[in-house]
Amino acid sequence: MTSRHAVRPISIPNTGAMAGHAAQASGETERESIFYKPQGREVALFEYAFHNRLPVMIKGPTGCGKTRFVRYMAERLARSLYTVACHDDLTAADLVGRHLIGAEGTFWSDGPLTRAVREGAICYLDEVVEARKDTTVVLHPLTDDRRILPLERTGETLQAPPGFMLVVSYNPGYQNLLKGMKPSTRQRFVAVTLGFLAPRLEVAILIGETGIDSAWAELLVRIAGSLRVLKDHDLEEGVSTRLLVYAATLIQAGMDPRDACLAALVEPLTDDAETIAALAEVIDATLV
């Protein structure tokens, strides 16, 4: 049976022991190794889980590095990586696959989850709580000792090879009664929580990611600390490390620092004019 699917694994640098494992996505150029600074013991936990064939759940606020961590671990473990951005309309067929009609008739097209199982890759479901609960049930046979993926439409039952790993992530701050993982699903994973980095690590990330000098990196991290205090008061979310990287990138490229901070650290957080003005005052006070 011919198996095709438009989703391809992301580009993981194909160097050293990784040769043969990493598939390059269409239109992407080969990148340097993924830069990641561990917050704690998450790297060790991920490796123990991988080698013992356990699924992993990653929790943390927006922009704290969940996706980058998974990409880093895929590179470290020499695994191809299939990433699925979950949403309300995601169906089980989107994950597993479906029959399509082509020039030569009907053919089966694997979904990203099925491709990952066949190839012994990592399948990463980003913001899994956004998917419908009836969709995530398809994960259950892969997250217990069976490690199988039944394909009802084709009559196949795929046995996951040792190299396959299932990883999911979500932001606990966005959970509610309507959007949350079922206990029967949650208790199938080992879990780790990522948060905002310690200032010294965040400074190191800004320098490593953008090449900005240490003085500016430290100043941006101080601004982030001041703005994060306002979370749950004037802001739903605090400044993420991702936004700090954006600000540092703009400054390093020559943009006016105040304009860069407003564009990357203020405007994405709120639409309220008064709140924007208040946050701008915090930035002005720090930049003086």
C-alpha positions in Angstrom: 0.0 0.0 0.0 1.4 3.4 -1.0 1.6 5.9 1.9 1.9 9.6 1.4 1.4 12.7 3.5 2.1 16.4 3.0 3.4 16.9 6.5 7.1 16.5 6.8 9.4 16.4 9.8 11.2 19.7 10.7 14.7 20.1 9.6 17.1 18.7 12.2 20.8 19.3 11.5 22.1 16.1 9.9 25.6 15.8 11.4 27.6 13.0 13.0 25.6 10.3 14.5 22.4 11.9 13.3 23.0 10.9 9.6 20.1 9.0 8.2 17.7 10.1 10.9 17.0 13.7 10.2 14.7 14.6 7.3 14.9 18.1 5.9 11.6 19.9 5.3 10.8 21.2 1.9 12.2 24.7 1.3 14.2 24.8 4.5 17.9 25.2 4.6 20.1 23.3 7.1 20.5 25.2 10.4 23.1 25.2 13.1 22.6 23.1 16.2 19.6 24.2 18.3 20.6 26.5 21.2 19.0 25.5 24.5 19.8 26.2 28.1 18.4 23.6 30.6 16.3 25.0 33.4 16.8 22.0 35.7 16.7 18.2 35.1 14.4 18.2 32.1 17.1 16.9 29.7 17.8 13.9 31.9 14.1 13.2 32.4 13.5 13.3 28.7 16.4 10.9 28.0 15.3 8.5 30.7 11.8 8.5 29.2 13.0 8.0 25.7 15.2 5.0 26.5 12.4 3.5 28.6 9.8 4.1 26.0 7.7 6.5 28.1 5.6 9.4 26.8 6.3 12.9 28.1 4.1 15.8 28.9 5.6 19.3 29.1 3.8 22.1 31.0 4.7 25.8 31.0 3.6 29.3 30.1 3.6 30.7 26.6 7.1 31.3 25.1 9.1 29.6 27.9 10.9 27.2 25.5 8.7 24.1 25.4 8.9 23.7 21.6 12.6 24.6 21.5 13.3 22.0 24.2 11.6 19.3 22.2 13.5 20.3 19.1 16.7 20.3 21.1 16.0 16.8 22.4 15.1 15.5 18.9 18.5 16.7 17.8 20.3 15.3 20.8 18.6 11.9 20.4 19.1 11.8 16.6 15.4 11.5 15.9 13.2 13.1 13.2 10.5 15.3 14.7 6.9 15.7 13.6 5.2 18.7 15.2 1.4 19.1 15.2 -0.1 22.4 16.3 -3.3 21.3 18.0 -6.6 23.3 17.5 -10.3 22.9 18.0 -10.9 21.4 14.6 -8.1 18.8 14.8 -9.6 15.4 14.1 -8.3 11.9 14.7 -7.9 11.5 10.9 -5.6 14.6 10.9 -3.3 12.7 13.2 -3.7 9.2 11.9 -4.4 9.6 8.2 -7.2 9.2 5.7 -8.0 7.9 2.2 -7.6 10.4 -0.6 -8.5 10.4 -4.3 -5.6 10.8 -6.7 -5.0 10.5 -10.4 -4.6 6.7 -10.1 -7.6 6.3 -7.7 -7.9 6.1 -4.0 -4.8 5.9 -1.8 -4.1 6.0 1.9 -2.3 9.1 3.2 -0.5 8.7 6.6 -1.0 11.5 9.2 1.9 12.8 11.1 1.3 10.5 14.1 1.3 7.4 11.8 4.4 8.6 10.0 6.2 9.1 13.3 5.3 5.5 14.4 6.3 4.0 11.1 9.7 5.8 11.1 10.5 5.6 14.8 10.4 9.4 15.1 9.2 11.8 17.8 5.7 13.1 17.5 5.1 16.3 19.3 1.6 17.6 19.9 1.9 21.3 20.8 -0.9 22.8 23.0 -2.6 19.4 23.1 -5.5 20.7 25.3 -6.7 22.7 22.3 -7.6 19.5 20.6 -11.0 17.9 21.1 -11.0 15.2 23.8 -12.4 12.6 21.4 -9.4 13.2 19.2 -6.8 12.7 21.9 -8.3 9.3 22.8 -6.4 8.0 19.7 -3.2 8.4 21.7 -4.2 6.0 24.4 -2.9 2.7 22.8 0.5 4.4 22.2 0.8 5.6 25.8 0.6 2.3 27.7 2.6 -0.9 27.6 1.1 -1.9 24.2 2.6 1.0 22.2 0.4 0.3 19.3 -1.5 2.4 16.8 -4.6 0.7 15.3 -5.6 2.0 11.8 -9.2 1.1 11.5 -9.5 2.4 7.9 -6.7 0.1 6.6 -7.0 -2.8 9.1 -3.4 -2.3 10.2 -2.1 -2.3 13.8 1.3 -0.6 13.9 3.7 -1.6 16.7 5.8 1.4 17.7 9.5 0.8 17.3 11.9 1.7 20.1 12.8 5.0 18.5 9.2 6.3 18.6 8.3 8.8 21.3 5.1 10.7 22.0 5.5 14.2 23.5 2.7 16.7 24.3 2.7 20.1 25.8 0.3 22.7 27.1 0.0 26.0 29.0 -1.6 25.3 32.4 -2.7 28.9 32.6 -5.1 28.4 29.7 -6.9 25.4 31.2 -10.5 25.5 32.1 -13.4 23.1 32.4 -13.9 23.0 28.7 -10.2 22.8 27.7 -8.2 20.4 29.9 -6.8 16.9 29.6 -8.9 14.1 30.7 -7.4 12.4 33.8 -7.3 9.1 31.9 -5.1 10.8 29.4 -2.9 12.8 31.8 -2.0 9.8 33.8 -0.4 8.1 30.8 2.5 10.5 30.7 5.5 11.4 32.8 5.6 15.2 33.2 7.9 18.1 33.6 7.1 21.8 34.2 9.1 24.5 32.5 8.8 28.1 33.6 10.5 31.5 33.0 14.2 31.1 33.2 16.4 32.4 36.0 17.9 35.8 35.0 21.4 34.5 34.4 20.1 31.8 32.0 17.8 34.2 30.2 20.8 36.6 29.7 22.8 33.7 28.3 20.0 32.8 25.9 19.7 36.3 24.6 23.5 36.5 24.0 23.6 33.0 22.4 20.6 33.5 20.2 21.1 37.0 19.0 24.8 37.9 19.7 23.6 41.0 21.6 26.2 42.3 24.2 25.8 41.3 27.8 24.8 44.8 29.0 21.8 45.0 26.7 20.9 41.4 27.5 20.9 42.1 31.2 18.8 45.3 30.7 16.2 43.4 28.7 15.9 40.7 31.3 15.4 43.4 34.0 12.6 44.9 31.9 11.0 41.5 31.6 11.2 41.0 35.4 9.4 44.4 35.9 6.7 43.5 33.4 6.1 40.0 34.7 5.2 41.4 38.1 2.1 42.8 36.4 0.8 39.3 35.3 -2.7 38.6 36.7 -3.1 42.3 37.4 -3.0 44.2 34.1 -1.8 41.3 31.9 -3.0 37.8 31.2 0.5 36.7 30.3 3.9 37.9 31.3 6.8 38.6 28.9 8.0 35.4 27.4 11.7 34.5 26.7 10.6 34.3 23.0 9.6 38.0 23.1 12.9 38.9 24.7 14.7 37.2 21.9 12.7 39.2 19.4 13.5 42.5 21.2 17.2 41.6 21.3 17.1 40.7 17.6 15.7 44.1 16.7 18.2 46.0 18.9 21.1 44.0 17.5 19.9 44.8 14.0 20.1 48.5 14.8 16.5 49.4 15.7 16.0 52.1 18.4 16.0 50.2 21.7 12.8 51.9 22.9 11.0 51.2 19.7 12.2 47.6 19.8 11.0 47.1 23.3 7.6 48.6 22.5 7.2 46.4 19.5 8.4 43.2 21.1 7.6 43.5 24.8 4.5 45.7 25.0 2.3 45.6 21.9 2.0 41.8 21.8 0.8 41.7 25.4 -2.3 43.9 25.3 -4.6 46.0 23.2 -5.6 48.3 26.0 -4.3 51.8 25.4 -3.9 52.6 29.1 -2.0 49.4 29.8 0.3 50.0 26.8 1.0 53.5 28.2 1.8 52.1 31.7 4.1 49.4 30.3 5.9 52.0 28.1 6.5 54.0 31.3 8.2 50.9 32.9 10.4 50.5 29.8 11.3 54.2 29.8 12.2 54.1 33.5 14.5 51.2 32.9 16.2 52.5 29.8 17.1 55.8 31.5 
